[in-house]
Amino acid sequence: QLQLVESGGGLVQPGGSLTLSCVVSGLSLDNYRISWFRQSPGQLREGVACTVSTYGPTYYADSVKGRFTISRDNAENTASLQMTNLKTEDTGVYYCAADLDGCWSPSYWGQGTQVTVSP
């Protein structure tokens, strides 16, 4: 059974940085697209970033371009989301997700980790 476990969330001031990690078990990441989503209070869940493969393209939501960086380590079966210059509107629960075919409708989800950006 595939399992994704996020960590690294927390409270940070505006302008600060956080790195989220996702540990995957139950499958090899080699053939999977890995995405990060977030859900802010009162908002729909939105896709933030996606990595297709180790040397393949990455995609970002316009709201995080230039500030967030997604990466993956297939050998370690992990993925990360480095977040810099955080803004209050980045607050939300962040989810790691995986799918064989696409970025934005993944089949597998983690349980989420809370990120709060506040003065």
SETINU-198425 format. One record per residue: residue in three letters; x, y, z of N, C-alpha, C, O in turn; residue number from 1. Coordinates in pm, whole numbers, plus 32768, in hexadecimal, padded with zeros to 4 digits. Layout:
<'ALA' <X Y Z> <X Y Z> <X Y Z> <X Y Z> NUM>
...
END
This chain:
<'GLN' <8054 7F8A 8000> <8000 8000 8000> <8059 807D 8000> <80B3 808B 8052> 1>
<'LEU' <803C 80D5 7FA1> <808B 814E 7F97> <806A 81AB 800A> <7FF6 81BB 802F> 2>
<'GLN' <80D0 81E7 8044> <80BD 8246 80B0> <8117 82BE 809C> <818D 82AF 807B> 3>
<'LEU' <80E1 8336 80B1> <812D 83B1 80A9> <8121 83F9 812F> <80B2 840A 8164> 4>
<'VAL' <8191 8422 8165> <8192 8464 81E7> <81DE 84E7 81DC> <8255 84E9 81BC> 5>
<'GLU' <8198 8556 81F6> <81D5 85DA 81F1> <820A 8602 827B> <81DA 85D3 82E2> 6>
<'SER' <826C 8659 8278> <82A0 8696 82F3> <82DF 871B 82D0> <82F4 873A 825B> 7>
<'GLY' <82FC 8769 8337> <8343 87E6 8322> <82EF 8863 832E> <8324 88D3 8327> 8>
<'GLY' <826E 8852 8340> <821A 88C8 8351> <8235 890E 83D5> <827B 88DA 842B> 9>
<'GLY' <81FB 8985 83E3> <820C 89CF 845F> <81E1 8A5E 8451> <819E 8A84 83F1> 10>
<'LEU' <8208 8AAD 84B3> <81E8 8B3B 84B6> <8263 8B8A 848C> <82D1 8B74 84BF> 11>
<'VAL' <8250 8BE7 8430> <82BF 8C37 83FF> <828D 8CC4 83E5> <8218 8CD8 83C5> 12>
<'GLN' <82E6 8D24 83F2> <82C2 8DAF 83D8> <82C4 8DCD 8342> <830B 8D89 82F7> 13>
<'PRO' <827A 8E30 8317> <8282 8E57 8289> <8311 8E75 8261> <835D 8EB4 82AB> 14>
<'GLY' <8335 8E47 81EA> <83BE 8E55 81BB> <8417 8DE1 81E0> <8488 8DD7 81AE> 15>
<'GLY' <83E7 8D8A 8236> <8436 8D19 8261> <8431 8CA4 8201> <83F4 8CAC 8196> 16>
<'SER' <8471 8C37 8229> <847C 8BC0 81D4> <8459 8B42 8221> <8469 8B3B 829B> 17>
<'LEU' <8428 8ADF 81D7> <840F 8A5B 820D> <8429 89F6 81A0> <8417 8A14 8129> 18>
<'THR' <8452 897F 81C6> <845F 8912 8166> <8409 889E 8194> <841A 886B 8203> 19>
<'LEU' <83AD 8876 8140> <8356 8803 815C> <8392 8786 811E> <83CD 8789 80B2> 20>
<'SER' <8383 8718 8164> <83B5 8697 8132> <8342 8635 8125> <82DE 863C 816D> 21>
<'CYS' <8352 85D9 80C7> <82EE 8570 80B0> <8339 84EC 80A0> <8389 84DB 8044> 22>
<'VAL' <831E 8490 80F9> <835A 840B 80F2> <82F1 83AB 80BA> <8281 83A4 80EC> 23>
<'VAL' <8317 8363 8053> <82BA 8308 800E> <82E3 8279 8027> <8359 8257 801B> 24>
<'SER' <8285 8225 8047> <829F 8197 8058> <8235 8148 800D> <81C8 8179 7FF2> 25>
<'GLY' <8258 80CD 7FEB> <81F8 8077 7FA7> <8206 8074 7F10> <81C4 8024 7ECE> 26>
<'LEU' <825B 80CA 7ED9> <8273 80C7 7E4A> <82F6 8111 7E2F> <832C 8155 7E86> 27>
<'SER' <8327 8100 7DB4> <839B 814C 7D89> <836C 81CC 7D46> <830F 81CA 7CF5> 28>
<'LEU' <83AC 823A 7D67> <8384 82BB 7D2E> <83A5 82CB 7C9B> <8375 8328 7C5A> 29>
<'ASP' <83F6 8270 7C66> <842E 8284 7BE1> <83C7 82AA 7B78> <83E1 8300 7B24> 30>
<'ASN' <8353 826D 7B7B> <82F1 8281 7B10> <8280 82E0 7B38> <8220 82F0 7AED> 31>
<'TYR' <828B 831D 7BAB> <821D 836D 7BDE> <8237 8403 7BD4> <82A8 8431 7BE6> 32>
<'ARG' <81CE 844B 7BB6> <81D1 84DC 7BC5> <81B4 84FC 7C58> <815B 84C0 7C95> 33>
<'ILE' <81FE 8559 7C8E> <81EB 8582 7D19> <81C0 8613 7D1A> <81FE 8669 7CDA> 34>
<'SER' <8157 862E 7D63> <8120 86B5 7D6A> <8111 86E1 7DFB> <8109 868F 7E56> 35>
<'TRP' <810D 8762 7E0C> <80E8 879F 7E8B> <806B 87F3 7E74> <8062 8840 7E15> 36>
<'PHE' <800D 87E2 7ECE> <7F92 8831 7ECE> <7F88 887A 7F53> <7FCE 8858 7FB3> 37>
<'ARG' <7F33 88DB 7F59> <7F16 891D 7FD8> <7E83 8941 7FDE> <7E41 8955 7F78> 38>
<'GLN' <7E53 8948 8058> <7DCA 8974 806F> <7DC9 89D9 80DF> <7DEB 89BB 8151> 39>
<'SER' <7DA1 8A51 80BB> <7D97 8ABD 811D> <7D0A 8AC0 8155> <7CAD 8A8F 8114> 40>
<'PRO' <7CF8 8AF9 81CB> <7C73 8AFF 8207> <7C0D 8B40 81AA> <7C22 8BAF 8179> 41>
<'GLY' <7B9E 8AFB 8193> <7B35 8B32 8140> <7B50 8B2C 80AB> <7B02 8B5F 805B> 42>
<'GLN' <7BBF 8AEE 8084> <7BE6 8AE8 7FF7> <7BE6 8A57 7FC6> <7BEE 89F8 8013> 43>
<'LEU' <7BDB 8A4B 7F43> <7BEA 89C8 7F06> <7C7C 899D 7F08> <7CD7 89F0 7F0C> 44>
<'ARG' <7C93 891B 7F06> <7D1B 88EA 7EFE> <7D56 890F 7E76> <7D12 8900 7E10> 45>
<'GLU' <7DD1 893F 7E74> <7E0F 8969 7DF8> <7E97 8927 7DE7> <7EDF 890F 7E47> 46>
<'GLY' <7EB8 890A 7D6A> <7F3A 88D5 7D49> <7FA3 8942 7D4F> <7F8E 89AF 7D1A> 47>
<'VAL' <8012 8925 7D8F> <807C 8988 7DA3> <80F3 896B 7D4A> <8129 89C5 7D0A> 48>
<'ALA' <811D 88ED 7D45> <8194 88CA 7CF8> <8190 8837 7CD5> <814F 87E7 7D18> 49>
<'CYS' <81D7 8814 7C68> <81DA 8789 7C3B> <8261 876B 7BFB> <8298 87BD 7BB2> 50>
<'THR' <8295 86F4 7C16> <830B 86C2 7BD2> <82E7 8642 7B89> <82B1 85E4 7BC4> 51>
<'VAL' <8304 8641 7B08> <82DC 85CE 7AB6> <833C 8559 7AC8> <8312 84E6 7AD2> 52>
<'SER' <83BC 8579 7ACB> <8423 8513 7ADC> <84A2 8559 7B06> <84A6 85D4 7B0D> 53>
<'THR' <850B 850D 7B23> <8586 8549 7B55> <85BC 85B2 7AF5> <85E5 861E 7B1F> 54>
<'TYR' <85BD 8594 7A76> <85F5 85F1 7A13> <8589 862D 79BA> <85A6 8668 7952> 55>
<'GLY' <850E 861D 79E3> <84A0 8650 7994> <8475 86D9 79C0> <84B5 8715 7A17> 56>
<'PRO' <840B 870C 7987> <83DE 8793 79A6> <83A1 879E 7A31> <8375 873B 7A6D> 57>
<'THR' <839F 8818 7A63> <8358 8839 7ADD> <82F4 88A6 7ABD> <8308 88F7 7A62> 58>
<'TYR' <828A 88A8 7B08> <821F 8909 7AF2> <81FE 894D 7B76> <8203 890F 7BE1> 59>
<'TYR' <81DB 89CC 7B6E> <81BA 8A19 7BE5> <813E 8A6D 7BCE> <8126 8A9D 7B5F> 60>
<'ALA' <80F1 8A7F 7C37> <8086 8AE1 7C32> <80C3 8B6C 7C27> <812F 8B86 7C5D> 61>
<'ASP' <807F 8BC5 7BE3> <80B2 8C4E 7BD2> <80CE 8C90 7C58> <812C 8CDF 7C64> 62>
<'SER' <807E 8C71 7CBC> <808A 8CB3 7D3D> <810B 8C90 7D87> <8132 8CD6 7DE4> 63>
<'VAL' <814E 8C23 7D5E> <81C7 8BF9 7DA6> <8244 8BF8 7D4E> <82B1 8BDC 7D7F> 64>
<'LYS' <8236 8C16 7CD0> <82AA 8C16 7C76> <8315 8C75 7CA8> <82F9 8CE7 7CCD> 65>
<'GLY' <8390 8C44 7CA7> <8400 8C95 7CD4> <8417 8C90 7D6A> <847D 8CBF 7D9A> 66>
<'ARG' <83B9 8C56 7DB4> <83C6 8C4E 7E46> <83CD 8BBD 7E77> <8411 8BA1 7EDA> 67>
<'PHE' <8389 8B62 7E32> <8385 8AD6 7E5B> <83D5 8A82 7DF7> <83DA 8A9F 7D80> 68>
<'THR' <8415 8A19 7E2C> <845F 89BC 7DD7> <843D 892E 7E00> <844C 8908 7E74> 69>
<'ILE' <840F 88E0 7DA0> <83F0 8853 7DB9> <8466 87FE 7D8C> <84A6 881B 7D27> 70>
<'SER' <8482 8796 7DD8> <84EE 873B 7DB3> <84C8 86AE 7DDE> <8469 8698 7E29> 71>
<'ARG' <8517 864E 7DAC> <84FB 85C2 7DCD> <857D 8575 7DD2> <85DF 859B 7D91> 72>
<'ASP' <857E 850B 7E1E> <85F1 84B1 7E24> <85B8 8424 7E17> <8588 83EA 7E79> 73>
<'ASN' <85BE 83EE 7D9E> <8581 836C 7D86> <85C8 82FD 7DD4> <8589 829C 7DFE> 74>
<'ALA' <8649 830C 7DE5> <8694 82A5 7E2F> <8667 829D 7EC0> <8664 8231 7EFB> 75>
<'GLU' <8645 8310 7EF9> <8617 8314 7F84> <857F 830F 7F8E> <8549 8309 7FFC> 76>
<'ASN' <853B 8311 7F1C> <84A9 8313 7F1B> <846F 8388 7F6B> <8413 8379 7FBA> 77>
<'THR' <84A9 83FD 7F52> <847B 8475 7F97> <8467 84E7 7F34> <849C 84E7 7EC5> 78>
<'ALA' <841A 8546 7F5F> <8406 85C2 7F14> <8406 8635 7F77> <83EB 8623 7FED> 79>
<'SER' <8424 86AC 7F44> <842B 8722 7F9B> <83EC 8799 7F57> <83E1 879F 7EDC> 80>
<'LEU' <83C3 87F6 7FA8> <8393 8877 7F76> <83D8 88E3 7FC9> <83B8 88F7 803E> 81>
<'GLN' <8436 8927 7F8A> <847C 8995 7FCC> <842D 8A14 7FB4> <8411 8A38 7F41> 82>
<'MET' <840A 8A58 801F> <83B8 8AD0 8016> <8404 8B46 8051> <8430 8B40 80C4> 83>
<'THR' <8413 8BAE 8004> <8459 8C26 8031> <83FF 8CA0 8021> <8399 8C9B 7FDC> 84>
<'ASN' <8428 8D0D 8062> <83DB 8D89 805B> <8346 8D6F 8072> <82F1 8D9B 8025> 85>
<'LEU' <8329 8D29 80DC> <829F 8D01 80F7> <8247 8D78 8116> <8272 8DDA 8152> 86>
<'LYS' <81CA 8D6D 80EC> <8167 8DD6 80FF> <80F3 8D9F 8153> <80E0 8D26 815C> 87>
<'THR' <80A8 8DF8 818E> <8038 8DCD 81E1> <7FD6 8D78 8191> <7F98 8D1C 81C7> 88>
<'GLU' <7FC8 8D96 8111> <7F6B 8D4A 80BD> <7F9E 8CBE 809A> <7F56 8C70 805C> 89>
<'ASP' <8018 8C9D 80C2> <804A 8C14 80B1> <801C 8BB8 8122> <8034 8B3F 811D> 90>
<'THR' <7FDB 8BEF 8184> <7FA9 8B9F 81F4> <7F46 8B36 81C4> <7EEF 8B52 8172> 91>
<'GLY' <7F53 8ABE 81F9> <7EF7 8A53 81D6> <7F30 89CB 81FA> <7F9F 89C1 822E> 92>
<'VAL' <7EE4 8965 81DD> <7F13 88DC 81EC> <7F4E 88B0 8166> <7F0E 88BA 80FE> 93>
<'TYR' <7FC8 8880 816B> <8010 8858 80F3> <8011 87BF 80E9> <802E 8778 814A> 94>
<'TYR' <7FF0 8790 8072> <7FE5 8700 8059> <8047 86D4 7FEC> <8058 8718 7F87> 95>
<'CYS' <8085 8665 8003> <80D5 8622 7F9E> <807B 85BD 7F58> <8028 857D 7F98> 96>
<'ALA' <808C 85AD 7ED4> <8036 8552 7E8A> <8085 8511 7E19> <80EB 8546 7DEC> 97>
<'ALA' <8055 849D 7DEC> <809B 8453 7D83> <8039 8417 7D20> <7FC9 83F2 7D43> 98>
<'ASP' <8065 8410 7CA4> <8011 83D4 7C3C> <806C 83A6 7BC9> <80D4 83E1 7BB0> 99>
<'LEU' <8041 833D 7B86> <808E 8309 7B15> <8080 835E 7A98> <80DC 8367 7A47> 100>
<'ASP' <800B 839D 7A88> <7FEC 83D8 7A06> <7FED 846F 7A01> <800A 84A9 7998> 101>
<'GLY' <7FCF 84B1 7A6F> <7FC2 8543 7A69> <7FE6 8585 7AEB> <8001 8543 7B4F> 102>
<'CYS' <7FE6 860B 7AE8> <800C 8659 7B5D> <7F98 8680 7BB5> <7FA5 8682 7C2F> 103>
<'TRP' <7F27 86A0 7B7A> <7EC4 86EE 7BC1> <7E47 86A2 7BEB> <7DEB 86DD 7C24> 104>
<'SER' <7E41 8621 7BCF> <7DD5 85CD 7C05> <7E12 854C 7C3A> <7DF6 84E0 7C06> 105>
<'PRO' <7E64 8557 7CA0> <7EAF 84E3 7CCE> <7E57 847A 7D12> <7DEC 8496 7D47> 106>
<'SER' <7E8C 8400 7D0D> <7E43 8390 7D48> <7E64 837C 7DDB> <7E14 8347 7E27> 107>
<'TYR' <7EDC 83A9 7E03> <7F0C 838E 7E89> <7F2D 8410 7ED1> <7F68 846B 7E97> 108>
<'TRP' <7F07 8416 7F50> <7F16 8491 7F9D> <7F54 8473 8025> <7F3F 8409 805F> 109>
<'GLY' <7FA2 84D4 8055> <7FCD 84D0 80DF> <7F65 850E 8139> <7EFB 8539 810B> 110>
<'GLN' <7F83 8513 81B9> <7F21 8544 821A> <7F28 85DB 822E> <7ECE 8617 8268> 111>
<'GLY' <7F93 8619 81FD> <7F9F 86AA 8203> <7FF3 86DA 8278> <7FFE 8697 82DF> 112>
<'THR' <802D 874F 8265> <8079 8791 82CF> <8056 8826 82CE> <804C 8863 8263> 113>
<'GLN' <8043 885F 8343> <8013 88E9 834E> <8087 894B 8341> <80EF 893D 8381> 114>
<'VAL' <8073 89AE 82ED> <80D0 8A1F 82E0> <8083 8A9D 8303> <801A 8AB9 82C9> 115>
<'THR' <80B7 8AE8 8363> <8079 8B65 838C> <80DF 8BD5 837F> <814A 8BD1 83BC> 116>
<'VAL' <80BC 8C38 832E> <8112 8CAD 831C> <80CD 8D23 835F> <8063 8D50 8333> 117>
<'SER' <810B 8D54 83C8> <80CC 8DBC 8418> <8137 8E11 845C> <819F 8DDE 8485> 118>
<'PRO' <811D 8E96 8468> <817F 8EEC 84AB> <8192 8EC5 853C> <81E1 8F03 8583> 119>
END
